[in-house]
């Protein structure tokens, strides 16, 4: 057996609001029957079966029609069925017929106070509930209030031919306008609230899906950054080992041992990415860059120092060095590469990392690599910028700038510069492929 409250507890918040709204309108039928039919039942003996029974039957039919119409109208609001136009018109017509019948009974029925009091409940509640339920199935708010005003004026005018005095007919129309308007407003507000709850729930689900998508993009970016250089170096050293082996040189074994070490390092870094612990150390990346480029026959020079830089800045710039070196190995035919780090002081203190090489790709570096897109995202998180493109003299320049807290740049810069004017910002649209 399910635990008590399990049915309600298993529902989502929007479903709970919808259930509450539906049963609130279903309860209107009971409220209407008690309010309109109670006086008739209480005076059943005085009215007689021939008069009381038809009145109760009309009230019961109207209550049942209100319940069905409310249910179908809420289904339409939720997009589960088409707009119940026939039911809306039927409810409006039945409300008008019951109202006219009640007025006729009050004016031309038995001249008794019991009849007037019994019919008064019908005139007060039946048309108000009818118009209020019709409002559930009307899309436009002006049309809703048009329905209320039209029904109030119509019932007031129809009551005049049955002998109702003009002041009484006017009072009846005003009461109908106020009562019907209140229930119609309740219907409109309930529909708005139900839609708002579902829209908020959809927005929450969309936000959750976006968070998942962003995490997937972050993971893909980290995996690309981790594996890019390792695979490029493994391919380079494997090719070198093949050439040495073909010449029967013993150094081939050393190169394959290095390939094995790099493969194990790649495995370790992938596991760190999966766990979310991967951080790039700038000093280690600079040392690795120099070793890898030297092994590829590219003269590499590193200037500047990483001392005093915040860990967050070192991590971001470490990824930049790794991606830049990977691109130098993959593209162009570089013979020389210079990596420089310095701290510039101007309006803001910032660290500038430059990677320059003389191996511009054949396409001029006009493509947009996914690695550089990921680097821009990383740097943007800490307020940094990245520019990359050919300089026009056969060289390719990548520049990354990251702002520093004032305390980080209060002393001498890592390159030994105490003050330097801001470097001119060239507007380069091309990026390294």
SESEVEX-401556 format. One record per residue: z, x, y of N, C-alpha, C in turn. Coordinates in steps of 0.05 Angstrom, whole numbers, padded with zeros to 5 digits, always signed. Each point is the difference from the previous one (the first is absolute). Layout:
<pts>
ZXYZXYZXY
...
</pts>
This chain:
<pts>
+00000+00017-00024+00000-00017+00024+00000+00018+00025
-00014-00009+00020-00001+00015+00025+00026-00004+00015
+00007+00020+00015+00025-00002+00015-00002-00020+00023
+00022-00012+00009-00001-00020+00022-00012+00013+00025
-00018-00014+00013-00013+00009+00024-00023+00019-00006
-00006+00004-00026-00022+00018-00006-00027-00009+00010
-00005-00026-00001-00025-00012+00010-00004+00006+00029
+00021-00004+00016-00002+00005+00029+00000+00030+00005
+00017+00015-00014+00002+00029+00005-00025+00015-00007
-00016-00011-00019-00025+00014-00008-00023-00004+00021
+00004-00017+00019-00021-00005+00020+00001+00021+00022
-00024+00005+00011-00001+00018+00023+00009-00015+00025
+00005+00014+00021+00009-00013+00025-00020-00021+00011
-00026+00007+00001-00019-00021+00009+00000-00024-00019
+00002+00005-00026+00000-00023-00019+00025-00017+00004
+00022+00012+00007+00025-00015+00005-00004-00017+00025
-00012+00012+00021-00005-00016+00025-00019-00023-00006
-00020+00005-00016-00019-00022-00007+00013-00022-00015
+00017+00008-00020+00014-00021-00016+00019-00016+00018
+00014+00014+00017+00018-00014+00019-00016-00019+00018
-00023+00009+00010-00016-00017+00018-00010-00025-00015
-00010+00005-00024-00011-00023-00016+00021-00021-00005
+00023+00009-00010+00021-00020-00007+00013-00012+00025
-00002+00013+00022+00009-00013+00025-00017-00023+00007
-00027+00003-00002-00018-00022+00006+00001-00022-00022
+00005+00009-00025+00003-00020-00021+00025-00017+00005
+00021+00013+00011+00024-00015+00005-00004-00020+00023
-00021+00004+00016-00005-00019+00022-00005-00028-00012
-00012-00001-00024-00005-00027-00012+00026-00014-00006
+00020+00014-00010+00026-00012-00005+00013-00008+00026
-00001+00017+00020+00012-00006+00026-00013-00025+00012
-00027-00001-00002-00014-00023+00011+00007-00026-00014
+00002+00002-00027+00006-00025-00015+00028-00010+00006
+00019+00019+00002+00028-00008+00006+00001-00011+00029
-00013+00013+00019+00002-00008+00028-00015-00026+00005
-00024-00003-00012-00016-00024+00006+00007-00023-00020
+00005+00008-00025+00005-00021-00020+00029-00008-00003
+00018+00017+00010+00028-00007-00002+00008-00026+00013
-00009-00005+00025+00006-00026+00013-00012-00024-00016
-00023+00004-00012-00012-00022-00015+00016-00005-00025
+00009+00021-00014+00016-00003-00024+00027-00013+00007
+00011+00009+00022+00027-00011+00008-00002-00029+00007
-00022-00010+00008-00003-00028+00008-00019-00015-00019
-00001+00011-00025-00018-00012-00019+00006-00030-00005
+00026-00006-00001+00008-00028-00005-00007-00018+00023
+00002+00009+00024-00007-00016+00023-00030-00003+00004
-00015+00022-00006-00029-00001+00003-00014-00016-00022
+00011+00002-00024-00012-00013-00022-00020+00018-00014
-00005-00004-00026-00018+00017-00015-00029-00001+00011
-00008-00023+00009-00028-00003+00009-00007+00017+00024
+00020+00006+00017-00004+00016+00023+00009+00029-00004
+00023+00003-00013+00011+00027-00003-00016+00017-00020
-00010-00012-00022-00015+00015-00020-00025+00012+00011
-00017-00015+00015-00024+00012+00011+00006+00023+00020
+00021-00004+00016+00008+00021+00019+00008+00026-00015
+00016-00003-00021+00008+00023-00015-00023+00013-00014
-00019-00017-00010-00023+00011-00014-00018+00017+00020
-00003-00010+00024-00016+00015+00020+00013+00026+00007
+00027-00001+00003+00014+00025+00006-00002+00020-00023
+00002-00009-00025-00001+00018-00023-00028+00012-00002
-00021-00017+00004-00027+00011-00001-00005+00021+00022
+00010-00006+00023-00003+00019+00022+00015+00027-00006
+00024-00002-00011+00015+00024-00007-00014+00017-00022
-00011-00014-00020-00014+00014-00021-00025+00014+00011
-00015-00014+00017-00024+00011+00012+00007+00024+00018
+00023-00001+00014+00008+00023+00017+00006+00024-00018
+00013-00005-00023+00007+00023-00018-00026+00013-00011
-00019-00016-00009-00024+00011-00011-00016+00015+00022
-00002-00012+00023-00015+00012+00022+00013+00026+00009
+00026+00001+00002+00014+00025+00008-00006+00022-00021
+00001-00007-00025-00005+00020-00021-00028+00011+00002
-00020-00018+00003-00028+00009+00001-00005+00015+00026
+00012-00008+00022-00004+00013+00025+00012+00029-00001
+00023+00004-00012+00011+00027-00003-00017+00017-00018
-00012-00012-00021-00019+00015-00017-00023+00009+00017
-00010-00017+00018-00022+00008+00017+00008+00022+00020
+00024-00002+00010+00010+00022+00018+00001+00026-00015
+00007+00000-00025+00001+00025-00016-00027+00008-00011
-00021-00016+00006-00027+00007-00010-00004-00006-00029
+00015-00018-00012-00002-00006-00028-00018-00024-00006
-00007-00015+00020-00018-00023-00003-00013-00007+00027
-00019-00017-00001-00014-00008+00025+00018-00019+00016
-00007-00003+00026+00015-00017+00017+00000-00029-00010
+00023-00013-00003+00001-00027-00012-00006-00021+00022
-00025-00001+00009-00007-00018+00021+00004-00030-00007
-00008-00007-00025+00003-00028-00009+00029-00009+00000
+00017+00018-00010+00029-00007+00000+00011-00002+00028
-00009+00017+00018+00009-00001+00028-00008-00027+00013
-00025-00007-00004-00009-00026+00012+00014-00023-00014
+00004+00001-00026+00014-00021-00014+00028-00003+00009
+00014+00022+00005+00028-00001+00009+00001-00012+00028
-00019+00008+00017-00001-00011+00027-00005-00030-00001
-00018-00009-00017-00006-00029-00002+00023-00015-00011
+00013+00010-00021+00023-00014-00012+00023-00001+00021
+00004+00021+00015+00021+00000+00021-00006-00022+00020
-00025-00002+00008-00007-00021+00020+00004-00028-00012
-00008-00003-00025+00003-00027-00012+00029-00008-00003
+00017+00019-00009+00028-00007-00003+00012-00006+00027
-00008+00015+00021+00011-00005+00027-00008-00027+00010
-00026-00007-00003-00009-00026+00009+00013-00023-00015
+00004+00004-00027+00013-00020-00016+00029-00004+00009
+00013+00022+00007+00028-00002+00009+00002-00015+00027
-00019+00007+00018-00001-00014+00026-00005-00030-00004
-00019-00007-00017-00006-00028-00005+00023-00015-00012
+00015+00014-00018+00023-00013-00012+00022-00005+00020
+00004+00020+00019+00020-00003+00020-00006-00022+00020
-00026-00003+00006-00007-00020+00021-00006-00028-00012
-00010-00001-00024-00008-00026-00011+00015-00007-00026
+00019+00017-00009+00015-00006-00024+00023-00019+00007
+00018-00003-00020+00023-00017+00005+00016+00010+00024
+00007-00020+00017+00016+00007+00024+00028+00006-00008
+00005+00024-00008+00026+00008-00009+00006+00029+00010
+00025+00004+00007+00007+00027+00009-00002+00020-00023
+00005-00009-00025-00002+00018-00023-00029+00010-00003
-00019-00018+00005-00028+00009-00002-00007+00021+00021
+00009-00005+00024-00005+00019+00022+00013+00027-00006
+00024+00000-00010+00014+00026-00005-00013+00014-00024
-00009-00015-00020-00013+00012-00024-00027+00012+00008
-00015-00015+00016-00026+00010+00008+00002+00023+00020
+00021+00001+00016+00003+00021+00020+00001+00028-00014
+00012+00002-00023+00001+00026-00014-00028+00009-00008
-00017-00020-00008-00028+00007-00008-00015+00010+00024
+00003-00014+00023-00015+00007+00024+00009+00028+00011
+00025+00007-00005+00011+00025+00011-00009+00024-00017
-00002-00003-00027-00003+00024-00017-00027+00002-00013
-00012-00022-00009-00025+00002-00016-00022+00013+00016
-00007-00009+00024-00022+00013+00015+00007+00029+00008
+00025+00006+00006+00007+00027+00007-00004+00019-00023
+00010-00007-00024-00004+00017-00023-00029+00002-00008
-00015-00022+00003-00029+00001-00006-00015+00020+00017
+00004-00002+00026-00014+00018+00018+00009+00029-00004
+00026+00004-00005+00011+00027-00004-00012+00013-00025
-00003-00015-00022-00012+00011-00024-00030+00006+00004
-00014-00018+00015-00028+00005+00005-00004+00027+00015
+00020+00007+00017-00002+00025+00015-00001+00025-00018
+00010-00003-00024-00001+00023-00019-00028+00008-00007
-00018-00020-00001-00027+00005-00009-00020+00003+00023
+00009+00003+00024-00018+00003+00023+00002+00029+00010
-00024+00013+00003+00000+00028+00007+00006+00005+00029
-00011-00016+00018+00003+00005+00029+00025-00014+00011
+00016+00015+00015+00023-00012+00012-00006-00022+00021
-00020+00004+00017-00007-00022+00018-00007-00025-00015
-00014+00002-00023-00006-00024-00016+00026-00013-00011
+00019+00016-00006+00026-00011-00010+00012-00017+00021
+00003+00011+00024+00012-00016+00022-00018-00023+00009
-00026+00003-00004-00018-00022+00005+00005-00023-00020
+00004+00007-00025+00007-00020-00020+00026-00015+00007
+00020+00015+00008+00026-00012+00007-00004-00019+00024
-00012+00010+00021-00004-00017+00024-00017-00024-00005
-00022+00004-00015-00018-00023-00007+00014-00021-00017
+00016+00009-00019+00014-00019-00017+00022-00015+00016
+00013+00014+00018+00021-00014+00017-00013-00021+00018
-00022+00008+00013-00013-00019+00017-00012-00024-00016
-00011+00007-00023-00012-00021-00017+00020-00020-00010
+00023+00010-00009+00020-00019-00010+00011-00017+00023
+00003+00012+00024+00009-00016+00022-00020-00022+00008
-00025+00006+00000-00021-00020+00007-00002-00021-00021
+00001+00008-00026-00003-00019-00022+00023-00020+00000
+00024+00009+00008+00023-00018-00001-00002-00022+00021
-00016+00003+00021-00002-00021+00021-00012-00026-00010
-00022+00001-00015-00012-00026-00010+00019-00015-00018
+00019+00013-00013+00019-00014-00017+00023-00012+00015
-00001+00000+00026+00020-00013+00016+00023+00018+00009
-00001+00026-00005+00021+00017+00009-00001+00003+00030
+00022-00003+00015-00001+00003+00029-00009+00028+00008
-00013+00002+00024-00011+00025+00009+00022+00022+00002
+00024-00006+00011+00020+00021+00001+00008+00010-00027
+00003-00019-00019+00007+00008-00027-00022+00016-00013
-00026-00008+00005-00022+00016-00011-00001+00028+00012
+00006+00002+00026+00001+00027+00012+00022+00017-00011
+00023-00013-00004+00023+00015-00011-00006+00008-00029
-00014-00017-00014-00007+00006-00028-00020+00024-00001
-00019+00000+00019-00020+00023+00001+00014+00026+00008
+00019-00001+00019+00014+00024+00008+00017+00011-00023
+00014-00018-00014+00016+00008-00023-00018+00013-00022
-00023-00013-00004-00019+00011-00020-00010+00027+00009
-00005+00004+00026-00009+00026+00009+00021+00022-00003
+00025-00007+00006+00022+00019-00003+00006+00007-00029
+00003-00022-00016+00007+00005-00029-00023+00013-00015
-00024-00010+00004-00023+00012-00014-00005+00028+00010
+00003+00005+00026-00004+00027+00011+00020+00020-00011
+00025-00009-00004+00021+00018-00011-00007+00008-00029
-00007-00020-00017-00007+00007-00028-00026+00016-00001
-00019-00007+00018-00025+00016+00000+00005+00029+00008
+00018+00003+00020+00007+00028+00008+00014+00014-00023
+00017-00014-00015+00013+00012-00024-00021+00009-00020
-00021-00016-00004-00021+00006-00019-00015+00025+00009
-00008+00000+00026-00016+00022+00010+00017+00026-00001
+00025-00001+00007+00017+00024+00000+00004+00010-00029
+00003-00019-00019+00004+00008-00028-00025+00014-00011
-00024-00011+00007-00025+00013-00009-00002+00028+00013
+00006+00002+00025-00002+00027+00014+00020+00019-00013
+00024-00009-00006+00020+00018-00012-00009+00009-00028
-00011-00019-00016-00009+00007-00027-00022+00021+00001
-00020-00004+00018-00022+00019+00003+00011+00027+00009
+00018+00000+00019+00011+00025+00011+00014+00016-00022
+00015-00014-00017+00015+00014-00021-00020+00013-00020
-00021-00015-00007-00019+00012-00019-00016+00023+00014
-00006-00003+00025-00014+00022+00014+00018+00025+00002
+00025-00004+00005+00019+00023+00001+00002+00013-00028
+00000-00016-00021+00001+00011-00027-00025+00016-00006
-00023-00011+00008-00025+00014-00004-00001+00027+00016
+00011-00002+00024+00001+00025+00017+00018+00021-00013
+00022-00009-00012+00018+00019-00014-00014+00012-00024
-00015-00016-00015-00014+00011-00023-00022+00019+00009
-00013-00007+00022-00021+00018+00011+00013+00027+00009
+00023-00001+00012+00013+00024+00009+00008+00017-00025
+00009-00013-00021+00007+00014-00025-00025+00014-00012
-00022-00015+00000-00025+00012-00011-00009+00023+00017
+00002-00002+00026-00007+00022+00018+00017+00024-00005
+00026-00005-00004+00018+00023-00005-00008+00014-00026
-00007-00016-00020-00009+00012-00026-00025+00016+00004
-00019-00012+00016-00026+00014+00005+00004+00026+00015
+00018-00001+00020+00006+00024+00015+00013+00022-00018
+00017-00009-00018+00012+00020-00018-00021+00012-00019
-00019-00017-00008-00021+00011-00017-00017+00020+00015
-00006-00007+00025-00016+00019+00016+00015+00026+00005
+00026-00002+00005+00016+00024+00003+00000+00017-00025
+00003-00013-00023+00000+00014-00025-00027+00013-00005
-00022-00014+00005-00027+00011-00003-00004+00024+00018
+00009-00003+00025-00002+00022+00019+00015+00025-00009
+00025-00004-00009+00016+00022-00010-00013+00013-00024
-00010-00017-00018-00012+00011-00024-00025+00016+00006
-00016-00010+00020-00024+00015+00009+00008+00027+00012
+00021+00000+00017+00008+00025+00013+00011+00020-00021
+00015-00010-00020+00012+00018-00019-00022+00012-00019
-00018-00017-00009-00019+00009-00020-00024+00014+00011
-00006-00005+00026-00025+00011+00011-00001+00030-00002
+00020+00014+00012+00000+00029+00000+00003+00011-00028
+00019-00011-00016+00005+00010-00026-00026+00000-00017
-00014-00023+00001-00025-00002-00016-00021+00020+00010
-00001+00003+00026-00020+00018+00011+00006+00029-00008
+00026+00008+00000+00007+00027-00008-00003+00004-00030
+00006-00021-00015-00003+00002-00029-00030+00004-00007
-00017-00015+00013-00029+00003-00004-00009+00028+00008
+00010+00009+00023-00008+00027+00009+00008+00022-00020
+00025-00001-00008+00011+00021-00018-00013-00003-00028
-00005-00024-00009-00014-00003-00025-00027+00012+00000
-00015-00004+00022-00026+00011+00003+00001+00031+00000
+00020+00010+00014+00004+00029+00000+00007+00011-00027
+00017-00015-00015+00008+00009-00027-00024+00000-00019
-00018-00020+00003-00024-00001-00016-00018+00025+00005
-00003+00006+00026-00017+00023+00006+00013+00026-00010
+00026+00003+00002+00013+00024-00011-00001+00001-00030
+00002-00023-00013-00001+00000-00029-00028+00007-00010
-00021-00009+00015-00027+00007-00008-00005+00030+00002
+00015+00013+00018-00002+00029+00003+00020+00015-00018
+00015-00016-00016+00021+00011-00017+00020+00016+00016
+00008-00011+00023+00020+00013+00016+00028-00012-00007
+00021+00016-00003+00026-00010-00007+00013-00017+00022
-00010+00002+00025+00011-00016+00022-00004-00030-00005
-00018-00008-00018-00005-00028-00006+00025-00014-00010
+00016+00015-00016+00025-00011-00010+00019-00006+00023
+00002+00018+00019+00017-00004+00022-00007-00025+00016
-00026-00003+00004-00010-00024+00015+00007-00026-00015
-00004+00000-00026+00006-00024-00015+00030-00006-00001
+00017+00021+00000+00028-00004+00003+00007-00013+00027
-00014+00009+00021+00004-00012+00026-00009-00029+00000
-00022-00006-00014-00010-00028-00002+00021-00017-00014
+00012+00011-00021+00021-00015-00014+00024-00005+00018
+00008+00019+00015+00022-00003+00019-00006-00022+00020
-00025+00001+00011-00007-00020+00020-00001-00028-00012
-00009-00003-00025+00000-00026-00014+00029-00011-00002
+00018+00017-00009+00028-00008-00002+00012-00008+00027
-00007+00015+00021+00009-00006+00027-00011-00027+00009
-00025-00005-00007-00012-00026+00007+00014-00023-00014
+00007+00004-00025+00015-00020-00015+00027-00006+00014
+00014+00021+00007+00026-00003+00013-00003-00015+00027
-00020+00007+00015-00003-00012+00026-00008-00030-00003
-00016-00006-00020-00007-00028-00005+00025-00016-00007
+00017+00011-00016+00025-00014-00007+00017-00004+00025
+00000+00019+00018+00016-00003+00025-00012-00021+00018
-00027-00002+00000-00013-00021+00015+00008-00028-00011
+00000-00002-00026+00007-00026-00013+00028-00008+00007
+00018+00020+00000+00028-00006+00007+00005-00003+00030
-00020+00007+00016+00003-00002+00029+00015+00023+00013
+00003+00022-00014+00016+00023+00010-00018+00022+00011
-00026-00003+00000-00018+00022+00007+00001+00006+00029
+00007+00024+00008-00001+00010+00027-00014+00027+00000
-00018+00004+00020-00014+00026+00002+00016+00018+00018
+00004+00025-00009+00014+00020+00015-00021+00017+00014
+00002+00003+00027-00021+00013+00015-00002+00030-00007
+00023+00013-00003-00001+00029-00007-00013+00004-00027
+00007-00016-00020-00012+00003-00026-00029-00006+00000
-00008-00021+00016-00029-00006+00001-00016+00022+00014
+00012+00012+00020-00014+00022+00014-00004+00024-00020
+00021+00006-00014-00002+00022-00020-00020-00007-00022
+00001-00024-00009-00019-00008-00021-00029+00000+00011
-00003-00009+00025-00027+00000+00012-00012+00028+00001
+00017+00019+00009-00009+00028+00002-00008+00010-00028
+00016-00005-00020-00006+00010-00027-00025-00013-00012
-00003-00026+00004-00023-00014-00011-00026+00009+00013
+00000+00002+00027-00024+00009+00014-00007+00029-00006
+00020+00016-00002-00005+00028-00007-00013+00002-00028
+00010-00017-00019-00011+00000-00027-00029-00009+00000
-00007-00018+00019-00027-00010+00002-00018+00019+00016
+00010+00023+00008-00016+00019+00015-00003-00007+00030
+00019-00016+00010+00000-00008+00028+00023+00014+00014
-00006+00015+00021+00020+00015+00014+00017-00020+00016
+00026-00001-00005+00018-00020+00012+00021+00015+00017
+00003-00010+00025+00020+00011+00018+00018-00022+00009
+00026+00004-00001+00020-00020+00008+00016+00012+00023
+00001-00014+00023+00015+00008+00023+00021-00020+00007
+00022+00009+00011+00021-00018+00008+00022-00002-00022
+00021-00014+00007+00023-00003-00019+00009-00029-00001
+00011-00007-00022+00010-00027-00004+00030-00003+00005
+00013+00022+00009+00028+00000+00005+00008-00020+00022
+00020-00016-00005+00010-00019+00020-00014-00026+00001
-00021-00004-00015-00014-00026+00001+00015-00020-00017
+00002-00025+00009+00014-00021-00016-00014-00004-00027
+00016-00009-00020-00011-00003-00027-00022-00021+00000
+00002-00021+00016-00020-00020+00000-00027+00011+00010
+00002+00016+00021-00024+00012+00011-00012+00020-00020
+00016+00016-00013-00010+00019-00019-00014-00014-00023
+00012-00023-00009-00013-00014-00022-00027-00011+00008
-00002-00012+00024-00026-00011+00008-00021+00021+00004
+00008+00023+00012-00019+00022+00004-00007+00014-00026
+00019+00000-00019-00006+00011-00027-00022-00015-00013
+00000-00027+00002-00022-00016-00011-00027+00007+00014
+00002+00004+00026-00025+00007+00015-00011+00026-00010
+00017+00021-00004-00009+00026-00010-00013-00004-00028
+00013-00015-00017-00010-00004-00027-00028-00013+00001
-00003-00022+00015-00026-00013+00001-00021+00017+00013
+00007+00015+00021-00020+00017+00014-00010+00022-00019
+00019+00013-00015-00009+00021-00019-00017-00012-00022
+00007-00024-00009-00017-00013-00021-00028-00004+00010
-00003-00009+00025-00027-00004+00011-00015+00026+00005
+00015+00021+00007-00014+00026+00003-00011+00009-00027
+00015-00005-00022-00010+00008-00026-00023-00017-00009
+00001-00026+00007-00020-00019-00010-00026+00001+00015
+00001+00004+00026-00023-00004+00018-00007+00026+00014
-00025+00003+00006-00009+00023+00015+00001+00026-00016
-00004+00022+00014+00000+00026-00013+00016+00019+00018
+00026-00005+00002+00016+00015+00018+00005+00029-00010
+00002+00018+00019+00007+00028-00006+00026+00007+00013
+00008-00015+00020+00025+00006+00014+00013-00026+00009
+00027+00000-00002+00015-00023+00008+00025+00009+00015
+00006-00012+00022+00024+00007+00016+00017-00025+00003
+00025+00003-00007+00020-00022+00003+00021+00009+00020
+00003-00016+00021+00019+00007+00021+00020-00022+00006
+00025+00008+00006+00021-00019+00007+00013+00009+00026
+00003-00018+00018+00013+00007+00025+00013-00025+00012
+00019+00005+00018+00014-00022+00014-00008+00002+00029
-00010-00023+00010-00009-00001+00028+00020-00017+00016
+00005+00008+00024+00018-00014+00018-00015-00011+00024
+00001-00025+00004-00012-00013+00023+00017-00024+00007
-00012-00022+00004+00015-00025+00004+00016-00007-00025
-00011+00006-00023+00014-00003-00025-00002+00026-00016
+00021+00007-00015-00001+00024-00017-00012-00008-00026
-00020+00015-00010-00014-00008-00024-00008+00025-00016
-00002-00004-00026-00010+00020-00018-00030-00004-00004
-00015+00022+00002-00029-00002-00004-00007+00018-00024
-00014-00012-00019-00010+00014-00023-00031+00000+00001
-00012+00024-00002-00029+00002+00000-00009+00013-00025
-00022-00010-00012-00012+00012-00023-00030+00003+00007
-00009+00026+00002-00027+00005+00009-00014+00017-00021
-00025-00008-00007-00015+00016-00019-00029+00000+00009
-00015+00019-00012-00028+00004+00008-00020-00012-00021
+00010-00019-00015-00018-00012-00021-00005-00029+00006
-00016-00006+00022-00007-00027+00007-00018-00012-00021
+00005-00024-00011-00017-00012-00021-00028-00005+00011
-00019-00004-00018-00028-00004+00008-00003-00025+00016
+00016-00020-00005-00003-00025+00016+00015+00001+00026
+00010+00023+00007+00014+00003+00026+00027-00012+00000
+00010-00009-00023+00027-00011+00000+00002-00027+00013
-00021-00016-00003+00000-00026+00013+00012-00022-00017
+00005+00007-00025+00011-00021-00018+00030-00004+00006
+00011-00021-00012+00028-00007+00004+00013+00001-00027
+00016+00020-00005+00013+00003-00026+00025-00017-00002
+00006-00010-00024+00024-00016-00003+00025+00017+00004
-00002+00026-00006+00024+00017+00004+00008+00001+00029
-00019+00003+00018+00006+00001+00029+00011-00026+00010
-00011-00022-00012+00011-00026+00008+00029-00003-00007
+00007+00010-00025+00028-00001-00008+00017+00018+00017
-00011+00024+00009+00016+00017+00017+00005-00013+00027
-00020-00013+00011+00005-00014+00026+00022-00021-00003
+00000-00014-00023+00022-00020-00004+00027+00014-00001
+00001+00023-00014+00026+00014-00002+00009+00009+00028
-00018+00012+00015+00008+00010+00026+00006-00022+00020
-00014-00023-00003+00005-00022+00018+00028-00011-00003
+00011+00002-00025+00028-00009-00005+00020+00015+00017
-00006+00025+00007+00019+00016+00016-00011+00006+00028
-00020-00016+00008-00011+00003+00027-00020+00023+00003
-00010+00011-00022-00019+00022+00001-00029-00009+00001
-00018+00019+00005-00029-00005+00001-00014+00021-00016
-00025-00006-00008-00017+00018-00015-00028-00001+00011
-00012+00024+00005-00028+00001+00008-00014+00021-00018
-00024-00006-00007-00015+00018-00017-00030-00003+00005
-00014+00023+00000-00028+00000+00004-00011+00027+00006
-00026+00004-00001-00013+00025+00006+00003+00007+00030
+00002+00026+00006+00004+00009+00028-00027+00006+00013
-00022+00000-00015-00026+00005+00011-00009+00029-00003
+00017+00018-00009-00008+00028-00003+00002+00009-00029
-00004-00019-00018+00001+00007-00029+00027-00001-00011
+00020-00010+00014+00027-00001-00010+00009-00029-00001
+00020-00005-00017+00012-00026-00003+00030+00002+00007
+00009-00018+00017+00028+00002+00010+00014-00026-00005
+00024+00002-00012+00018-00023-00005+00025+00005+00016
+00008-00019+00016+00024+00003+00017+00019-00023-00005
+00025+00005-00006+00020-00020-00004+00023+00005+00020
+00008-00021+00015+00021+00002+00019+00022-00019-00007
+00025+00010+00001+00023-00017-00006+00021+00004+00021
+00009-00021+00014+00021+00004+00020+00026+00008-00012
+00016+00015+00015+00026+00010-00009+00022-00011+00018
+00024-00003-00011+00023-00005+00017+00003+00023+00020
+00012-00006+00023+00003+00021+00020+00016+00024-00010
+00019-00005-00018+00017+00021-00010-00016+00019-00018
-00021-00011-00014-00015+00017-00018-00017+00019+00014
-00008-00006+00025-00017+00018+00014+00013+00013+00024
+00027+00000+00001+00013+00011+00023-00001+00030+00000
-00002+00013-00023-00001+00029-00001-00029+00010-00001
-00003+00024-00011-00026+00011-00003-00015-00015-00021
-00026-00001+00003-00017-00013-00020-00002+00017-00025
-00008-00012-00023-00003+00016-00024-00019+00023+00003
-00019-00002+00017-00020+00021+00004+00009+00020+00021
+00024-00004+00011+00011+00018+00020-00007-00008+00028
-00013-00023+00004-00007-00009+00027+00023-00016+00011
+00009+00007+00025+00021-00016+00012-00010-00023+00015
-00023+00002+00013-00012-00022+00015-00031+00003-00003
-00013-00022-00002-00029+00000-00002-00010-00026+00012
-00023+00002+00013-00012-00024+00011-00012-00016-00022
-00001-00027+00003-00011-00016-00021-00029+00007-00005
-00007+00001-00026-00028+00006-00007-00017-00023+00007
-00025+00005+00010-00018-00022+00007-00007-00016-00025
+00000-00026+00004-00005-00019-00022-00030-00006-00001
-00014+00011-00018-00028-00006-00003-00003-00026-00015
-00020-00016+00008-00005-00026-00012-00020+00004-00023
+00009+00006-00023-00017+00005-00023+00001-00024-00019
-00022-00012-00005-00001-00024-00017-00005+00008-00029
-00012+00023-00005-00006+00008-00027+00026+00010-00014
+00001-00005-00026+00022+00010-00016-00011+00014-00024
+00018+00016-00013-00009+00014-00024-00004-00019-00022
-00022+00003-00016-00005-00018-00022+00020+00004-00022
</pts>
